[in-house]
Amino acid sequence: MGPGQRRERRHWQRIRAGPLPAWFQRDHPRARRAETPPRGGKIRLLVIDAIKASWTDEETDKKVLNAVTGVQLTMLINNVRGAGAARGAWAPIMQRSAGELDALINLNAAFMTQMTRVLIPVLAQRQRAAIVNISSAAELVPAPYLVAYSAAKAYVSRCSVSLDAELRVESQGHIDVHSLIVGAVATPNASHD
Protein backbone atom coordinates (compact mmCIF):
# COMPACT_ATOMS: atom_id res chain seq x y z
CA MET A 1 0.00 0.00 0.00
CA GLY A 2 1.45 3.38 -1.03
CA PRO A 3 1.45 6.59 0.99
CA GLY A 4 -1.55 7.97 -0.89
CA GLN A 5 -3.57 4.89 -0.03
CA ARG A 6 -2.68 5.15 3.64
CA ARG A 7 -3.78 8.76 3.69
CA GLU A 8 -7.06 7.85 2.03
CA ARG A 9 -7.75 5.10 4.58
CA ARG A 10 -7.03 7.44 7.46
CA HIS A 11 -9.62 9.92 6.21
CA TRP A 12 -12.15 7.31 5.17
CA GLN A 13 -15.79 8.11 5.77
CA ARG A 14 -18.79 6.04 4.82
CA ILE A 15 -22.43 6.86 4.53
CA ARG A 16 -24.59 3.79 4.27
CA ALA A 17 -28.11 4.03 2.84
CA GLY A 18 -30.35 1.03 2.67
CA PRO A 19 -33.83 -0.39 2.63
CA LEU A 20 -33.89 -2.46 5.83
CA PRO A 21 -34.02 -0.33 8.99
CA ALA A 22 -33.60 -3.35 11.31
CA TRP A 23 -30.33 -4.27 9.58
CA PHE A 24 -28.97 -0.79 10.23
CA GLN A 25 -29.59 -0.67 13.93
CA ARG A 26 -26.23 -0.07 15.59
CA ASP A 27 -26.75 -3.02 17.96
CA HIS A 28 -27.47 -5.50 15.16
CA PRO A 29 -24.48 -7.93 14.89
CA ARG A 30 -24.45 -7.92 11.08
CA ALA A 31 -24.38 -4.12 10.96
CA ARG A 32 -21.44 -4.00 13.40
CA ARG A 33 -19.40 -6.51 11.37
CA ALA A 34 -20.08 -4.94 7.96
CA GLU A 35 -19.70 -1.34 9.06
CA THR A 36 -16.41 -1.40 10.93
CA PRO A 37 -14.35 1.43 9.42
CA PRO A 38 -10.58 1.53 9.20
CA ARG A 39 -8.86 3.23 12.14
CA GLY A 40 -9.91 6.84 12.38
CA GLY A 41 -12.86 6.41 10.00
CA LYS A 42 -16.43 7.49 10.59
CA ILE A 43 -19.76 5.99 9.66
CA ARG A 44 -23.09 7.71 9.18
CA LEU A 45 -26.17 5.62 8.69
CA LEU A 46 -28.91 6.81 6.39
CA VAL A 47 -32.02 4.65 6.42
CA ILE A 48 -34.24 4.92 3.37
CA ASP A 49 -36.59 2.20 2.18
CA ALA A 50 -35.34 1.79 -1.40
CA ILE A 51 -38.60 0.19 -2.48
CA LYS A 52 -41.06 2.61 -0.89
CA ALA A 53 -39.09 5.87 -0.82
CA SER A 54 -41.09 8.82 -2.06
CA TRP A 55 -39.05 11.16 -4.22
CA THR A 56 -42.04 13.29 -5.21
CA ASP A 57 -41.53 15.80 -2.42
CA GLU A 58 -38.28 17.29 -1.17
CA GLU A 59 -38.25 15.31 2.10
CA THR A 60 -36.17 12.37 0.87
CA ASP A 61 -33.78 14.70 -0.98
CA LYS A 62 -33.25 16.67 2.24
CA LYS A 63 -32.66 13.47 4.22
CA VAL A 64 -29.92 12.38 1.79
CA LEU A 65 -28.30 15.83 1.68
CA ASN A 66 -28.35 16.10 5.49
CA ALA A 67 -26.51 12.77 5.69
CA VAL A 68 -23.65 14.10 3.58
CA THR A 69 -23.41 17.53 5.18
CA GLY A 70 -19.81 18.14 6.18
CA VAL A 71 -18.55 15.11 4.25
CA GLN A 72 -16.13 15.56 1.36
CA LEU A 73 -17.95 13.05 -0.80
CA THR A 74 -15.83 11.83 -3.71
CA MET A 75 -17.50 8.54 -4.58
CA LEU A 76 -21.03 7.24 -4.77
CA ILE A 77 -21.42 3.47 -5.00
CA ASN A 78 -24.95 2.42 -5.86
CA ASN A 79 -25.10 -1.23 -4.85
CA VAL A 80 -28.75 -2.09 -4.50
CA ARG A 81 -29.84 -5.56 -5.37
CA GLY A 82 -32.78 -7.82 -5.13
CA ALA A 83 -34.57 -10.16 -7.46
CA GLY A 84 -37.05 -11.53 -4.97
CA ALA A 85 -40.36 -10.28 -3.75
CA ALA A 86 -43.28 -11.95 -2.01
CA ARG A 87 -43.13 -14.84 -4.49
CA GLY A 88 -39.34 -15.22 -4.34
CA ALA A 89 -36.71 -14.50 -6.92
CA TRP A 90 -37.79 -16.94 -9.60
CA ALA A 91 -41.27 -16.42 -11.04
CA PRO A 92 -42.78 -15.87 -14.48
CA ILE A 93 -43.55 -12.20 -15.07
CA MET A 94 -47.24 -12.98 -15.62
CA GLN A 95 -47.42 -14.40 -12.08
CA ARG A 96 -45.98 -11.27 -10.48
CA SER A 97 -48.30 -8.63 -9.14
CA ALA A 98 -48.03 -5.00 -10.20
CA GLY A 99 -46.71 -4.24 -6.69
CA GLU A 100 -43.98 -6.87 -6.98
CA LEU A 101 -42.84 -5.49 -10.33
CA ASP A 102 -42.86 -1.94 -8.99
CA ALA A 103 -40.77 -3.10 -6.01
CA LEU A 104 -38.21 -4.82 -8.26
CA ILE A 105 -37.89 -1.77 -10.50
CA ASN A 106 -37.80 0.72 -7.61
CA LEU A 107 -35.15 -1.28 -5.77
CA ASN A 108 -32.88 -2.03 -8.73
CA ALA A 109 -33.25 1.05 -10.94
CA ALA A 110 -35.27 3.96 -9.54
CA PHE A 111 -33.48 4.20 -6.17
CA MET A 112 -30.06 4.35 -7.84
CA THR A 113 -31.28 7.02 -10.25
CA GLN A 114 -32.74 9.21 -7.51
CA MET A 115 -29.71 8.91 -5.20
CA THR A 116 -27.47 9.84 -8.13
CA ARG A 117 -29.64 12.83 -9.05
CA VAL A 118 -29.52 14.18 -5.51
CA LEU A 119 -25.77 13.63 -5.01
CA ILE A 120 -24.35 14.84 -8.35
CA PRO A 121 -24.22 18.47 -7.14
CA VAL A 122 -22.35 17.32 -4.00
CA LEU A 123 -19.87 15.28 -6.07
CA ALA A 124 -19.43 18.21 -8.47
CA GLN A 125 -17.84 20.23 -5.65
CA ARG A 126 -14.82 17.89 -5.67
CA GLN A 127 -11.89 18.15 -8.06
CA ARG A 128 -12.35 14.46 -9.02
CA ALA A 129 -15.29 12.22 -8.22
CA ALA A 130 -16.82 8.94 -9.30
CA ILE A 131 -20.14 7.18 -9.42
CA VAL A 132 -20.02 3.38 -9.51
CA ASN A 133 -23.28 1.60 -10.24
CA ILE A 134 -23.35 -2.13 -9.52
CA SER A 135 -25.19 -4.17 -12.13
CA SER A 136 -25.59 -7.89 -12.76
CA ALA A 137 -24.56 -10.41 -15.39
CA ALA A 138 -28.29 -11.16 -15.59
CA GLU A 139 -28.46 -8.20 -17.98
CA LEU A 140 -26.19 -9.97 -20.49
CA VAL A 141 -28.02 -13.26 -20.99
CA PRO A 142 -31.62 -14.33 -21.38
CA ALA A 143 -32.95 -14.57 -17.83
CA PRO A 144 -36.31 -16.32 -17.75
CA TYR A 145 -38.14 -15.86 -14.44
CA LEU A 146 -35.93 -12.83 -13.70
CA VAL A 147 -37.33 -10.57 -16.43
CA ALA A 148 -37.90 -7.40 -14.40
CA TYR A 149 -34.66 -7.86 -12.45
CA SER A 150 -32.48 -8.38 -15.53
CA ALA A 151 -34.17 -5.49 -17.33
CA ALA A 152 -33.59 -3.21 -14.33
CA LYS A 153 -29.92 -4.20 -14.25
CA ALA A 154 -29.60 -3.46 -17.99
CA TYR A 155 -31.04 -0.04 -17.14
CA VAL A 156 -28.26 0.44 -14.56
CA SER A 157 -25.56 -0.09 -17.21
CA ARG A 158 -27.23 2.01 -19.90
CA CYS A 159 -27.95 4.78 -17.39
CA SER A 160 -24.28 4.77 -16.36
CA VAL A 161 -23.00 5.11 -19.94
CA SER A 162 -25.50 7.86 -20.76
CA LEU A 163 -24.90 9.75 -17.51
CA ASP A 164 -21.14 9.66 -18.07
CA ALA A 165 -21.66 11.25 -21.50
CA GLU A 166 -24.15 13.77 -20.12
CA LEU A 167 -21.81 14.91 -17.35
CA ARG A 168 -19.03 15.46 -19.91
CA VAL A 169 -21.35 17.60 -22.06
CA GLU A 170 -22.46 19.53 -18.96
CA SER A 171 -18.84 20.37 -18.04
CA GLN A 172 -18.91 17.90 -15.18
CA GLY A 173 -16.34 15.60 -16.80
CA HIS A 174 -14.43 15.40 -13.54
CA ILE A 175 -17.14 13.00 -12.34
CA ASP A 176 -16.53 9.56 -13.84
CA VAL A 177 -19.49 7.18 -14.06
CA HIS A 178 -18.94 3.43 -14.24
CA SER A 179 -21.09 0.33 -14.26
CA LEU A 180 -19.66 -2.77 -12.67
CA ILE A 181 -21.31 -5.97 -13.89
CA VAL A 182 -20.99 -8.76 -11.33
CA GLY A 183 -21.80 -12.43 -11.67
CA ALA A 184 -23.54 -14.67 -9.18
CA VAL A 185 -23.42 -13.48 -5.58
CA ALA A 186 -24.16 -15.77 -2.65
CA THR A 187 -27.48 -14.42 -1.36
CA PRO A 188 -30.60 -16.18 -0.07
CA ASN A 189 -32.28 -15.68 -3.47
CA ALA A 190 -29.29 -16.83 -5.53
CA SER A 191 -30.15 -20.52 -5.52
CA HIS A 192 -33.08 -21.98 -7.40
CA ASP A 193 -34.31 -25.50 -6.66
N, C-alpha and C positions, 0 to 999 in steps of 0.2 A: 504494500500500500504506500503510495507516494504522499508527500507532504500536503498536497492539495486535498487528497482524499481524507487525510486525518482532520484537516481543518473543517471540511464539510461535515464529517461525522460529529465533531464537537458542537457544531451549531445546528444540528439536525432538529427539525421540528416536524410534527406530524399532526394533521387534522384528519380525523377518521369520520366519515359520514356513512350511514348505513340504514338498512330498513328494519332491523330487529332490535328494538329498544332493550329487551332483556339481555341480549348478547353484549350490549355496551355498558351494562352496569359495572361500575368499577370493582365490585366484589365478586363478579362472575369469574370463575377460574380460567375459562377460555379467553376472556378479554384481557386478563392480567398476563397470560403467556404471550398472546399475539401482539400486545401493545407495549412491550417493554422496550423503551428507547435506548440507544447507545448512551453511555455516560454523558451527562450534561444535557441530554435532549429533553424535550417537552412534548406532551401529548395534550391535544384538545379533542374532546369528543363532540361530534355534531350528530344528533339523532334525527334522521328524516326517514319517513317511510317511503321508500323508492317507488312503491306500487301506488300508494294513495296520495302522495304529495300533491298539493294544489299549487300550481304555478300561475294561476289566473289572477291572484292579487299579489301585492308586494311583500306579504308576510314571509313566505319561504325565501325569497331573495334576501330580505333583511337578515333572516336567521343565518344564511350561508355567509353573508358579508360580515356579520358580527363575529362569526367563528374565526375569520381570517384577519380581523382587525389586529394590527400590530405585528403581523407575521410577514416576513419577506418571502412571499410565496413565489417559487420559481418553477414548480412542477405540479401538474394536476394529473393524477392517475385515475382514470375512470375504470374501475374493475368491478362492475356489477354483473351478476350472473344468476341464471336460474331458468331452467327449462320446465320445472314442475309447477303444478298448481294443485287444486283440489283433487284432480284425477291422477296426479303423478306426471312424471316427465314424458312418458311415452303414450300418446293417444292420437287417434286420427283427428284432423282438424274439425271434421263435421260432428265429432262428439264433444268438442270443447264448447263451453258456454261463452257468450259475449264477454262476460266478466273475466273469465280465465284468459281469453285472448288479450283483452285490455291489460290485464296484469302482466302477462308475458312481454308485451310491447312496452308498457310503461317501465318495467324493471330493466329490460335489456337495451332499450333505445331512447325513450323519452327522458328518463332520469339523467343519463349521460349528457344529452343535448342541453337540458336546462342547466345543469351544474356548469357546463362549459360556457354557456351564454353568460351566466352570472359572473364567472371568474375570469373571463378574458380581460376585462378592464384592469383587474388586479394584477394579472400576469404581465400585462402591457407596461406596467410601471417598472419592471425589471429590465436590465440590459439584455439578458438572454433568458428565455423561458421555454418550457415544453409542456405539451399535452400528450399523454399516452393513453390511448383507448384500447382496452383489452377486448379482443374479439374471440372467435372460436373457429376451429377447423370445420365445424358444422356448416359454415357458410360456403365452403369450397366443394362440397359433395352433395349429391341428393340425400336428403335427410327425412325419409318418411317418418311420420309420427312426431317429428320435431319441426314442423313447417314454420310456425310462428317464431320459434326460437332461432332457427337458422336464418330466416329472413331478417329478423332483428339484428343478428350479428353481422349479416352482410351490410345492413344499414350502417353499423358502427364503422366498418372499413371504408365504405363510400363516403360517409360523413367526414371521416378523418382526412381523406384525400382532398375533398372539396374544401373543407375548412382551411387546410394548409394553403391551398391556392388562394382562397379568399383573403386570408390574413396577409399574404404577400402583396396582393393587389391593394389592400387597405393600409399599406405601409406598416404593417405589424409583422414583417418577415423575421423579426427577432424571436417570434414564438413559433417553434417547430411543433408540428402535429404529426403523430405517428399512430399507426394501428398495429398492435401486436396480436397475431393470430396464434392461439395456443391449441394444442391437441387435447386429448382426454385428460380430465382432472379428476382425481379421486374425491367424489362427493357422494352423498347419499343417493342422488338421482342418476349417477353415472352408470350404474349397472342396470341391465334390463334382462329379466328372466325369460 
